[in-house]
Amino acid sequence: MGSLKIENVKKSFGPVDVLKGIDLDVKDGEFVVFVGPSGCGKSTLLRVIAGLEDATSGRVLIDSQDVTATPPAKRGIAMVFQTYALYPHLSVRDNMALGLKQAGEPAAEIDKRITAASTMLSLEPYLKRRPAELSGGQRQRVAIGRALVREPKLFLFDEPLSNLDAALRVNTRLEIAQLHRRLKATMIYVTHDQVEAMTLADKIVVLNAGRIEQIGAPMELYHSPANEFVAGFIGSPKMNFIDGARLGESVKTIGVRPEHLTVDKKAGTWKGTVVHTEHLGADTNVYLDCEKAGLITVRIFGVYDAEPGSTLYATPDAGKTYRFDADGKTIK
Amino acid sequence: MSKATSSLPRSIGAHAILLTYTIIALFPVFVVVINSFKSRQAIFQQPLAPPTPKSFDLIGYTTVFGQGDFFLYFQNSLIVTVVSLFFVLLFGAMAAFALSEYRFRGNTLMGLYLALGIMIPIRLGTVAILQLMVASGLVNTLTALILVYTAQGLPLAIFILSEFMKGVSDDLKNAGRIDGLSEYTIFFRLVLPLVRPAMATVAVFTMIPIWNDLWFPLILAPSEATKTVTLGAQIFLGQFVTNWNAILAALSLAILPVLVLYLIFSRQLIRGITSGAVK
């Protein structure tokens, strides 16, 4: 159906190495999210899988077939782009039909697939319109529809929600999750937003500077990050990192998530001054400047009043601290 | 219109400046056209007066149509302009697409080389071009003119179009590749429609110098069968006597086709279907 195997893929643009040897296995039906800061190579990796970029070395296998030298149209993939990339001169219907016509599918089959896809995405009323006459959310649905009708082995999403506004982003995220459940298709999704990664993925691949930092289920990454980078990237607000030497510990860095700290006005491990408080309603973020630990963030559930300048004590929950060695690796 | 962005004195001022410029720009054309409808005497007595029933005379036009084969000259001019324009746009757009889309060794150098022609006038090479045309037996053919004008128009076309093509969304081209479109289909069906306004700009800038050129027709194709309008009008320009009626009539007529072409392209300039392709 749709498994993917990447073997030691490297990609260089001139002297710049964008991908420095990527190995990855994606099982049939999995929803895999590539996440990482901008410039980490996640989009390039997706393009290599799609065949839009040639790998400098290494192999890409889809369904155990080596497709490294196969053109994009013959790889059995479909891609949804950040900018939608709809053909401006074609109607919604023709946008969806173009790839199938190009592949020589019979007209009846094309009709059948377009009807099915447009019903699934509630696009029927818009089939005759041009992309210019649609809203952003509708355009993104057409782009997804164009991918659906190809019935690909592999769906590739390149930051599909980045151009949508916040409310629409949550809705579309939900639709993509439901789509995955219904189609049981293999999907690969690129994003820089760790919330999207956490909410959608069966498996997250964290990339940094052209290398895979860690692969795992969302909760696996949250609870046992392999290194300092993953620990800092997954979770919001990000994990507090405290210099081990300042705390008199033997390790290089100590990490504590903001939600794993409790505050008290009278006593606690680290004494600090409140710098700023963010009230979000459901929770409150307090920024504390501690004597020993430096500036740390504490996430308190519910409403909590803390005047800037007042003194608070923060205490890490037992067993919820992470220790990192000089290379940034987690010490188990 | 909101008050914040327009005030009466300001818009009067702007219109006054624009109108003055329009009048200055159009005045010579206006003088040519009104004098083409006047008798020879009237042209010299009152060059700036519009034709009156007394001074009205079509002698210029009858001379033009009677003497010389002006219909053929027009046809030659049109063929040379339209065919050169077609090649400039086609090859210019193709080169621009390659420069903006593909990474290859020497890409930047190639771009600079192709743009160099903007700074070096092609007329500097007239002697060499003439020798080349003589050697290849192309003297006194329209092909010679078309080749020269295509070469003359390409640098600017490539320069402008490659800038515009860099602006066409990569995602759109990649979507085409995934849908199985060939590079040619992507170029002709996706990219060209999106840079149509730029193509129209290039067309206008390329077309007018070709239509108005006297130099190359005079040197490369002066035979009766290949004369262009500008060269054809020269027969009325003698060393001792000049038939002003005929010259002004020929020039007035020469404005028309280029005006039609301009109107066609300027509509394309305004139209644009980019919106909706990408956000």
Interface residues (C-beta under 8 A of the other chain):
Chain A: F13 R47 A50 G51 L52 P71 P72 A73 K74 I77 A78 M79 F81 Q82 T83 Y84 A85 L86 Y87 P88 H89 L98 G99 Q102 A103 R130 P131 A132 E133 L134 G136 R139 R146 D158 N163
Chain B: R103 S169 D171 L172 N174 A175 G176 R177 I178 D179 G180 L181 R189 L190 P193 L194 I273 T274 S275 G276 A277 V278 K279
